[in-house]
Amino acid sequence: MATARRAVSETLRALPVPLAYALVAATVSGTVGGGVGLVLGLRAYVPTAWFAVLEVGLPAAVLGAVLGLVAGSLAARGSS
């Protein structure tokens, strides 16, 4: 586990700041969105709950990537 964490950390450090922020934000928001979609899908209609995961998780990941890119751009600009 520690080795994987170290590998991810080194990979993110090698990327430009805006891209690293975008990847982290997309991952976090996509995971949260997928969880919310799963709960909503299971409450609505169990056989199609998998589609609700995609229906909520993918837009959340895209929105997270855009917001992460903006935040990373601002952070990179501020540290210059």
C-alpha positions in Angstrom: 0.0 0.0 0.0 2.8 2.4 0.9 4.6 1.6 -2.3 1.5 2.4 -4.4 0.9 5.6 -2.5 4.6 6.6 -3.1 4.3 5.8 -6.8 1.1 7.9 -7.2 2.7 10.8 -5.2 5.8 10.7 -7.5 3.7 10.6 -10.6 1.6 13.6 -9.5 4.7 15.6 -8.6 6.1 15.0 -12.1 2.9 16.5 -13.7 2.3 20.2 -14.2 0.3 21.6 -11.2 -3.0 22.3 -13.1 -3.0 18.7 -14.5 -2.3 17.2 -11.1 -5.1 19.2 -9.5 -7.5 18.2 -12.3 -6.7 14.5 -11.9 -7.1 14.5 -8.2 -10.3 16.5 -8.3 -11.8 14.3 -11.0 -11.0 11.2 -9.1 -12.4 12.4 -5.8 -15.6 14.0 -7.3 -16.1 11.0 -9.7 -15.9 8.6 -6.8 -18.3 10.6 -4.6 -20.7 11.1 -7.6 -20.6 7.4 -8.3 -21.4 6.6 -4.7 -24.3 9.0 -4.8 -25.5 7.5 -8.1 -25.3 4.0 -6.6 -27.5 5.0 -3.6 -30.0 6.8 -5.8 -30.1 4.0 -8.3 -30.6 1.3 -5.6 -33.5 3.4 -4.1 -35.1 4.0 -7.5 -34.8 0.6 -9.4 -32.2 -2.0 -8.5 -31.7 -3.6 -11.9 -30.6 -0.3 -13.4 -28.6 1.0 -10.5 -25.3 0.5 -12.4 -26.5 3.1 -14.9 -27.2 5.6 -12.2 -23.6 5.3 -11.1 -22.4 6.3 -14.6 -25.2 8.9 -15.0 -24.1 10.8 -11.8 -20.5 9.8 -11.5 -19.3 10.8 -15.0 -20.6 14.3 -15.0 -19.3 14.7 -11.4 -15.8 13.6 -12.6 -15.9 16.0 -15.6 -17.0 18.9 -13.3 -14.3 18.0 -10.8 -11.7 17.9 -13.6 -12.7 21.4 -14.8 -12.7 22.9 -11.3 -9.4 21.2 -10.5 -7.9 22.6 -13.6 -9.0 26.1 -12.7 -7.8 25.7 -9.1 -4.5 24.3 -10.3 -4.0 27.1 -12.8 -4.7 29.7 -10.0 -2.3 27.9 -7.7 0.4 27.7 -10.3 0.0 31.3 -11.2 0.1 32.4 -7.5 3.4 30.5 -6.8 5.2 32.0 -9.8 
